[in-house]
């Protein structure tokens, strides 16, 4: 594929001229380059869309970004958009320069799971971004680790921002059967062609948080039968049977039955959790989109407010450290500032042992 931009090339925007320093990444729809504003010397990222995808992606992404910009400080957890212009027939969008996405971050850690207080800081920011989107009537539809970026992995390791709004859509325009979300992060209502809403983003975010907690993807994404035993608009995945009361019902095919009708062999899908039964009694992972927790509701849950920690005197030092992490202080300075805490007790996820925790947020058991 021929690259659109070349290193050293000048790009002329409405408020500044930029020089291309380095091509950062190249995809099917666009390429992103590290550039420098020649007026103030600021380093920025410029996203250049391919012509074939330009019209629809530009309309979607610019519409959402400009709406979010009007909310100003309320959306600090969304990538900052500066301006856009055209270069050789391609739309160019100028953004603040960020560091690395969550997938790259986890790879740099050799996929070591994050601690509870670290996940809490990331969750709060992303929930804030989704709440802002919801308030504008949009849903992102593409929540995944690659679309969450760290602002500065060294100095502010848990300062994150939601990116890539090219697939964002107004909630009221989504029709059942619309295909969205990457495999492994896809909500069940998408696969079953049920009602679609902003709840799909909460499912995707839950998958991201579990990915950070486990150090690996919760749902395998190599085969549709593994992701959800996906059955949208096809009889390959279901058998229609007569129930005892005479009514008809759908039963999901066994892996062997699926292989018989599709010719695709599926390996056994193992669980990364202690019990898949927990997935039936949850908030962010609720199978019923209408009962899944919203971003606004999730921000008030104990895991984010840490109300359960403030009630326990044994958690005082951990609560202090957690609040510092929520303010994006340097992690390496947090432990040094904590007094009278033994080395083995520092920054331990104490709250995971309690009912109101990350587990409560994701896998809440109904009473």
N, C-alpha and C positions, 0 to 999 in steps of 0.2 A: 504494500500500500504506500502510495506517495504521501509524504508528510506535507502538511499545509504550511507549517512554520519552519523557519531555519534559524539557527543560532546567529546572533548578530543583526537579525532583521529588525527594522523599525516599524512599529505599529502606531498609527496616529488616531488617538481617541478625541472626544469632544473637549476634554479638559487637560489632557496630557499626552505626551509621546512616550512610548515604551520601547525598550530594547529587549529582544529575546535572549535570555541567558542560557536556558537549558530546557529541553523537552522532558517533562516529568513522567507522563504516561500517555498512552494512545489506546483508544477503544473503538468500538464499532460506530459510536455516535459522535465522538468528539476526541480531541486531544487537548492536554493541559500543559502549559509551559510556565516555567519560572521566568518572570520578567522584572525589569526595573523601571520605575517611573523616573524619567530624566529630569523632571522638575524638582521633586523633593527627595530623590534617590531611594524612595521606599520600594521594598521588594514586594511584588504582588504575584498572584497566580492568574493567568488568563486562559479561559476555556474557549476553545474554537470549535464550533459545531460543523459537522460535515454537511454539505449542501443538501444531500438527499433526506436528511433528518431535520434540517434546520427549521422549517416553518412551524411545525407542530411543537417541537421541543422548545424553541425560542418563545413561542406564545405561552406555553405552560410555565416554563421556569421563570421568565421575566415577570409574568403576572404575579406569581407567588412571591418572588423576591421583592418586588416593588411594594406589594401589600405588607410584607413583613417589615420592610424598612420604615413604613409609616408608624409601626408600633415602637420603634426606637429601642430603648433599653430593655423593654419587656422580652425581647428575643435575643438576648446576648449569647444564647446557646445555639444560634443559627449562624452559619458562615456569613461574614459581612460582605455585602455586594456594593461595588463602587459605581460602575457605569458599564455601558455596552456601546459597541460601534461595529462597523463592517470593514472587513479587510479582504480584498480580492474575492468579493462575493460571499464571504463567510461571516456569520455573526460571531463576534468576540465579546465575552463577558469577563469583566475584571473583578476579582475577589481578593480579599485579604489572603496573605500567604500563611498556610498552616503547616504542620509538621508531618505527621504520618497518620494513617487510618488505624483502626483497632486491630485489624488482621495483621498489619505490619508490626504493630506494637506487641501483640501476643507472640508473634514469631521471634521478635528480638528478645523476648523473655523465655524463649524455648517453650512456649505455651504453658508456663507456670500460672496456675489460677491466681486471680486477684483476691485480696483480702476483702472482708465484708465492708469495712469503712471506705475502701476505694470504690467498690461497686456502688455504694450508696451515693457518693459524690457524682458519679457518672449518671446514675439513674435519675437523680434530681434534675440535672441539666437537660437530659433528653426528654423527660416528662414535661419540663417547662417549654421546650421547643414544640412538642406535640400539642400542648394546651394552646399555645399561640396559633398554631395551624388550625386547630379545631375551632377556635374563636373566629377565625376568618372564613370558616366553612370548607376548609381543604383537608385532604388526607394525603400523606406522603406516598404510600403504597410501595416503598422500596427500602424499608428499614433493614439494614444489615451492617455487619462490622465494617465493610468497605466504605460505607457512607457516613461513618462517624469518625471524625478526625480530631487528633490531639493538637492543641494550639502550640504547645512547647513541651515535648516529652521529657526534657531534661529539667527545666526550671519550674514548669507547672504541669506535672505529669497527669493530672486528672481533670484538667481544663479541656472539655471537649465541645465540639460543635457539630450540628447536623448539617449535612451537605447534600448536593445533587437533588434538585427539585424538578428535574425534567419529566418525571412520571407522576408528579402531584396532580390531583384532580379535585374539582369541587365535589363534595360528598353527594349533593343532590343530583348530580348527573351520572352517578355510577349505576349501571344496570346489572342485575343478576346474570352471571355467566361471563362477566368481564374478567379476563385473565390478567393477574397481577401478582406481584411478590415473587422473590426467588424461591426455588425449592429448598426446603429445610427451614424457611422462615415464613412459609405460607399458611395463612389462617385456614381452618377447616371450611368456613363458609365460602371461601373462594373455590376450593376444590369441589364442593358439593353444589355450587351454583345457587346458594342461598342469598338472602339479603346482604348487601355489602355496605359498610359504613367505615367511619374512622376507627372502629374497633379492630380492623385488620392491622393497624399500626401498633396497637397495644400487644397483639400476639407477636409481631415481629420484634418489638422491643424486648419482650419477655425472653425470646430466643437469644437475643444479644446478651442479656444479663446472665442467662444460664451459661452461655459460651464463655463469658468472663469468669464465672464462678467455677466451671469445670475444666476450663482450658481446652475444650473441644466442643464441636457442634452437638446440640442435643438430638436433632433429627438428622438422619442420614439423607443426603440429597442426590445420590447417584441414580436412584430409581424411584419413580412415582409411587410404586407399591410400598416403598419404605416410608416415604414422607407422610402419607396419610392413607395409603392404599387408595390413591386418588381415583375418583370415579365420575368426573364431570362429563356429561353427555355421552356416556358409553356404557355398554352392558358387559364390558370385559371384566369389570371389577365387582359386579353384583349379580346375584341370582334372585329372581322374584319367586317367592314361595307363599303358600297358603297357610295362614295362621290357624290356630285352634278354633277361633271364633268365626272362621270363614272369610275373614278379610285377607288381603294380600299385603305382604311386607317384603322389604329388600334385605337380603343377607349378604354381607361382604364375603366374597370368595376366599377360600383358603389359598395360601401361596401355591399349593399344588394345582388347585382349580384354575387359578390365574395363569399359571404356566401352560396349562392344557389349552386354554382358549387364545392366549396371546403369543405363545412360543417363546416367552421371555422367562429365563430362569432367575429366580430371586433368592438371594442368600438370606439366612436367618437374621432378622434385625434385632440387635440386643439393646437393652435399656441402659442409659447412662445414669439413671436414678435408681434409688433403692427399690421403688415400686411404681409401676405405671398406674396403679390404682389412684395415686395422688393426683393424677391429671384430671380426675373426674370431679374434684372438689377444690376449685381454684378461683383466683380473681383475674389476673392477667392472662392466664391460660384457660379460662373458662370456655368450654366448647360452644356454649350458647352466647353468641355475639351480644345479645341484648342484656346479658347478665355479667358480661366482662367489665371489669373496672375501667373507668375513664381516666384520662391523664389527670384531670382536676381532682378526682377522688383519690387516685393513687398518691398524689402529693400530700394528702392529709393522713395517710396511713402511718402507723407507728414506726415502720422501718425508715421512713424519711424524716419524720418529726423527732424520732428518738425519745418519745415520751416515756417508753418503757424503761429506758436507761436512766433517765433522770430520777426515777423512783427508787433506784437501787444504789445505795451508798458504795457498794463494792465496784460499781461501774464508773465512778467519778472520773478517774484518770482516763479511762477509755473514752468516756463521753467528751472530755476536753479534746483529746486527740481527734476524735471523729468530727467534732465541730471545726477544728482547724483544717481538716481535710476537705470539709464542705466549703471552706473559704479558699481552697486551692493553695494553701501554704505549701512550702516545700516539704515533701515527705521526710527527707533526710534530717530536717530540723525538728520535726514533731517529737520524735523519741527523745532527743536531747533536752527538750523543754519539759518533758514529763518527769516529775520527781517521785521518789519512793515507789517506783514500779520495777519489779524484778525483770531481768533480761528475757526470761521465758514468757512473761506475761504481757509484754509490750505489744500493743496494737493487735491483740488476739481478737477474733470475731466473737466476743463474749455473747453478743446479742443473738447469735445463731442458735444458742442453746435455749433461747426463750421463745415463747409462742408468738410474740409480735416481732418478726424479723424478716429477713429476705424470704425465708420459706413461707411466712405468713402472707407476704405480698404476692408471691407467685403461686403457691400451692395451698391456699387457705381452705381448711376443712369446714364444710357447712355443719352447723349445729342441728 
